[in-house]
Each structure stands twice: as structure tokens, then as C-alpha cells.
Amino acid sequence: MGEKVRVGIIGAGFAGHLHAESYQRCPSAELVAVADPNKKACQTLKEKYGITHSYLDYRKLLARDDIDLVSACVPTFLHHEVVLAALTHGKHVVCEKPLALNVVQAEQMVEAARRENLLLMYAEDWMFAPALRRALAICREGAIGEVLVLRAKESHSGSHSPFAKELRYCGGGALIHLGIHPIGFGLAFFRGEVRRVWGVTSGGGEANLMHGDFEGEDWGLGIIEFADGRLCQVEANYITQGGMDDVVEFYGTEGVIKVDLTQGSPLKVFSRRGLRYTIEKADLTTGWSFPAVDEYSSLGYEGEIAHFVDCVLGKSELKVGVRGEDGLQALRILEAIYQAAKGKAVSL
């Protein structure tokens, strides 16, 4: 491998653009090819980022000898297939969250990476969000004492993807799509053995609070109890209006930290006409708004991709929270929350 990591992106949708932008910002990465069966989407991403090669069949991308690293930015139900194929072709892989539809698939992916001696990297961008990294540093210095409870949520008004509505494509509802962030972050923060899990969700379909056309839940809450008694509360929902709302709170014996990831912009704008963009999933941009300065940086995408590239170059070791094994553990806890939501706490 040369001085640069040569990258192929599979999937030219929303996540594909996030990855492409972040790779373009990384001096040690070179975008070589993109693949997507949607010809228009593939061409759009190719032209926007000056990518030389594009394919409708991702297998043709994987057959190239000049690609070291692949980003799997496809819908969740394709993660298993694409990641296994990439590993078989000798490529390191970055896989978007959630790692797979279920624990069984995730176990097979982690084992395949281990067998092939390749990196399977889990794209948990919260681990690289500057505000959360600063909060972790404050916790490590002991400023708020021993952290006893972590509360975290991700929410917005609902996914626009057709693949988010059917369980066979997505594996669940708001918890697997959005709650997987706070679950993964909480596990990486406490790093302890999980004792018990509780869960409550809306019923899915007609039993949902707002989204009767979603087979999975549109609201979910989970509580993770660790062996030492510390607690992590996670929430995810599709019933929040006004844009994506991500909040993380640390409660310690000597203080509290509150982090507003998505609606805590230092910018405050009033506009009668409306802005072109404020934050992800914003319903309106007129009146008062708090436009994001640079979501690629503030939400951790830029730092995450730079870390993955350094790991492929051998300059760094994968952080806890973004290894394939961490994505697998997050799914184990998620499945336990779903099980607990049916009636009683689940002991692990």
C-alpha cells in the first residue's frame, strides 16, 4: 500500500455522500470508485466528488486491485452481503450503522473479518463528535466525579427511506436506526459487563404514536444496567418535529455535563425567506433557526473517516466503539431491549 488509502464507496445515497465528503477532506485517502444500481445517484456522487470510476454492480468495484478500503453505505438489509463480499475480495471495510439486521448476521461478519485478517470498522460517528470528545475528557479528569448515569437520545420526524418502513429491510424501527447511536456510545463509555436490560416501545404499525405506515416502532426507550450498578438510558423516536435532536447527558457524583449535538449551534438566524439548509431533517427554515456550522465535523463523520484511514495505514489501532465487535455488541443489547419491551427485564 502506498502513502494513500484507495477507497471505493458502495451506495450513493445519503450515507454515501457523507462518506465521500469525509474521504475528500482526508489527505491520506483517494476516492477511486463508486457503485450503486441507481444510475442517476451513482453519477451524481461521481461528478460531485470527481471520482473516476462508477459501476451499477458493486462486484465490479470489488474486483479492482487498486482499492484498499470499501465503505458499505447501502441499506441495512444489504450490509451482510456487501461486507462479506468485500472481505472475500481482500478489502478492509467501513460499515454504516447498524452493523446488520440481526446478531447472527453481525457475528458472521465479525468472524469473516477475523478469518481474513482484515479490518471491519463500525461507523459510529458519535465517538468522534468534538463536543462528546470534550465531554469524555472532562469525565476522565474527574471534574464531575464518578459518572453514575448516562442519558442519550437521537430523534427526528421519521426516515424518508422506503427501506426504513419494512422490518425485512431494516430489522426494527427508531431504536435500530437512531437508538443504535446512544447504545453504542453508552457501551463504549462504561465498558462494563451488562447485567440487565429494560425496554418500552410503541407497538409498530397502527399501534405507533404517529407513523402507522412504519412496521417498526416510532418511539422506543431502553435502560441498560451494568454489573456495577451504573445505568445508561437510551431513547429514539420518529415523533420529534423541528429537525434532528441529539442530546447526551452525564450525571456524576460531583457534577453534570449536558451536550446538545444537533441543535446547539452558535449561529442564530432570523429569516422571512428561509435558509437553504439549517440542520438535518429540519421541517422549516423560516423564522428563528440555529444553522449547523459544519455537520461533517460536529457530528464526527470527518474524524471517524480520518481514524479509519489511519488504521488501514497502520498508524493507529481501532478505538473502542468503532470496531466490528462493538457494532455486534450494540445489536445484542438492542435485541435485548426489544425482547424486554414484550414484558419483562432481560438478564444478560
N, C-alpha and C positions, 0 to 999 in steps of 0.2 A: 504494500500500500504506500502511496506517495504522501506528500505533505497535506493533501486534501482528501476528505472522505467524499466519495462519489455516491450520489443519492438518487433513488427512484421513489416516486410517490404513487401509490395505488389508491385511487379515489380522488376525484377532482371537485368534490362538493365543499361544504363549509369547512370541515376539518382539513381537507387538502390544502385550502388556501391559507389556513393558519400555519400549517407546517411549511408550506412553500415560502411564505413571508419570513418565517423564523430561520429557515435554512439560508435564505438570501442575506440575512443580517449576520450570519456566522461566517467569518473569514476562512474557517477551516473546512467549509462544506462547498460542494459543487453540485448543483442540480443538473442531472443528466437526462432523466426521462420521467414521463407521467403516463399513467394508464387509467382509463375509465371507459366503460361501454357507452356512455353518453358522449357522442362525438362533439357536440357543442360545448359541453362543460370541459371536456378534455382540451379542446382547442383554446378556450378562454384562459384556462390556467397556464397553458403552454406559452401563449403570447404575452400574458401579463408578466411572467417571470423569466422570459427569454430562455425557455427550456428547449433544447434542440430536438429531442425525440418524443413522440407520443404514440400510444397504442390503444386500441379498443379492447384488446385481450391482454390482461396483466401477465399472462405466462410468457409472452414475447418480451416483456420488460425484464422478467426474472431470468430469461435465457441470456441476457447480455453479460459479458465478462467484465465490463467496466463499471459495475455497480457494486458498492461495498455494503450499503445500508439502504433498507427499504422502510418507508413509513406506510403502515396499513391504516388508511383513512376511510375505510369502507364501512357500510352499516354493520351493526353488531353481529348479525347472523352470519356474516362472511368472515369475521375475524379468524375463526378457527381454520377455515380452508386456506385463506391467504397467508396466514402466518406459517402454517405447516409447509406450504409450497415454497415460501421464501427461504425457510430454514433448510429445506431439502436442496435448494439451489445454492446453498453456502452463503446466504446473506444474513447479516445482522438485521434485527427488526425492531422498529418502534411501533407499538400497537396502541391505538387510541383506547380510551376507556368506554365501557367496562371491558375487561380483558376478553371475555367471551360471553356466550349466552348462559352458561352454567358452569359449575365447578368441574364437572367431568371433562368438558372441553378444555378448560383452563389448565387442568392437570396434564393433559396430553400435550399442550403447547409448551408448558414449562419443562416437561420431560424431554421433548424433542430438542429444545434449545440446549439442554444439558448434554444430551447424547451427541449432538453435532458440535458441541463446544463453541457455541455462538451466543451472542448477547440477545436476550429478549427483554426489551425495555418498555416499561409501562408508563404511558403518557399522563402522569398525574401532575398537572401543571401547578396545583396549589403548593407543591413542595418548593417551587421556585418563585412564587409571588413575593416581591420585595417586602411588602407590608407584613406578610406572615413570617418571612425570614427574620425580619427585625423583631417581631414578637417572640420568636423562638430564642433569639439571642438574649432578650430581656428575661425570659424564663430561665435560661441557662445561668445567667449571672445572679439569680436568686432574688431579683427585685420584688417579685410578688410571692415569695416563699414557695412552699410546695403546692403545685397545681393539683387540685383535687377533682375538678370538674371541667370538662371541655364541652362547649355547646357550639354546634356549627350547622349551618343550613345553606342550601342553594335552592333558589326558586325563581320561576318566571311564569309567564301566562300560557305556556304549552309549546311543545315542539311542532314545527311546521313540516317535519319529515313524515311521509306516509309510512315509513318503516317503524316509527315510534308508536303506532296505533295498534299493531297486531302483535300478540305475545310470541308468535312463532318467529318474528323478525327481531324483537327487542328483548324478550325474556322477562319483562316486567313493565312497571310504569315509572313514575317520578323517582322512586328510590334507586332503581338501577341506572337511570340516565343521569340524575342530578345528585342523589344522595350518595353515590359511589365516591364522590369527592370528599365529603366530610368523613365518611367511613375510612377511606384510605389514609386521610390526614390524621385522624384520631388514632388509628393503629400505629402509624409511624411515630406519632408524638409520645404515646405512653409506652409502646414497645413491650407490653407485658402480656402475660397469659390471660386470655379471656375466660371468665367464669360463667357468666350468664348473659343472655340477650332477651330484651323485650321488644315488642313491636305492635304498632297500630297503623292500619291503613284504611283509606276509603276502599270501597268494595270492587272497583273496576266496572266498566260499562255503565249501565243505568244506575248502579249504586254509587257512582262517583259524585263528587260535590258539584262539579261544573261540566266535565268533559265525558259525556255519555258515549262518545264515539271512540274513546280510548279503552281498549280491553284491560290494560293495566291501571293501577291506582293513580289518581291525580293528586293525592296527598298521602304522605307517609311519615311516621316518626319511629325512630329506633333508639333504644338505650343499651349501651354496651357496658357491662360491669367487668372490671379487671380483677384478677386474683387478689390484689392488694386493696380492693375496695374503691378505687378511683373510678369515675364514671365519664362516659362520653355520650352525649345526646346528639343525635343527628336528625335533621328534618329535610324533606324535599317536597316541593309541590309545584303544580301547574296552575295554581289559582291566584298567583301574585301578579297584579297589574302594575304597569309603570316601568317595566324593564327588569333585567336580571338582578336579583337581590341576593348577594352572598355575604354572610356575616359569620365571624368566628369570635368566640369569647372564651377567655381563660380565667378561671376562678381559683385563686390561690389563697393560702393562709395569711398572706401579707398584702394582698392587693388583687387587682383585676386588670385585664387587658381586653379591649374591645376593638375588633378590626372590621371595618366596612370595606370589603374588597371592590365592590362594583358601583356603589352609589356614594362613595366618599371622595369624589373628585374635588381638587382645589379650585376648579373652574365653576363659576356661577354665571349663567347667561339667561337674559330675558329676550325672547324673540317673538314678534307677532307673526312673522312669516314662517318660522320653523327652521331648524337646522337640518342639514343633510343627514347627520348621524350624531347621536349622543352616546347611548350605551346599548349593548346587545339586548334585543327583544323589547326596546322601548316602544310603547304604543303611540306616543305623541312626542313631538319635539318643539311644540309651541309653548309660549308662556315661560315660566322659570324652569331651567334644566341644569343638570350638572354633567356636562360632556366629559367623557373619558379623555385623558391626555394621550395615552398610548396603551391600549389593552394588550397588545402583544407583549409588552414589557410588564405592565402592572399585574396581569393575571398569570404571569410565569411562563408563557409559551417560549419567549426568546431565550430565557435562561435554561429552560428544560432542554431545548434542542441543542444549545451550546454544550451542555453537560453530556448529552448522549454522544455527540460528535467526539468530544474529548475521550469518552470511554472507548469508542471504536478505535481511536488513535493510540490507546493505551496510556493516555496522560492522566486518567482518573479512574476510580472504581465507582460503580453504580451506587448511588445513595440509597439508604433505606427509604422505602416509599415509592420507588420507581423501578424496582426490579420486577421481573415477571412473577416471582414468588409473592410479591406484595399485592399485585393485582389478583392473584389466586386467593390470597387470604381475605382480601376485601370482598370477593364473591362468596367466600364461605360465610362471612359474617352477614352479608346481605341475605343469603338464603336462610340463615337462622332467624333474621328479623321477619322475613316473610312467613316462616313457619310459626314463629311466636305470635304473629298477628292473627293466626287462626284460633288462638285460645289461651295459651299459657306460655310462661317464660321457657326458654330453651337453655339447658345447661350444656356447656362445652367442655 
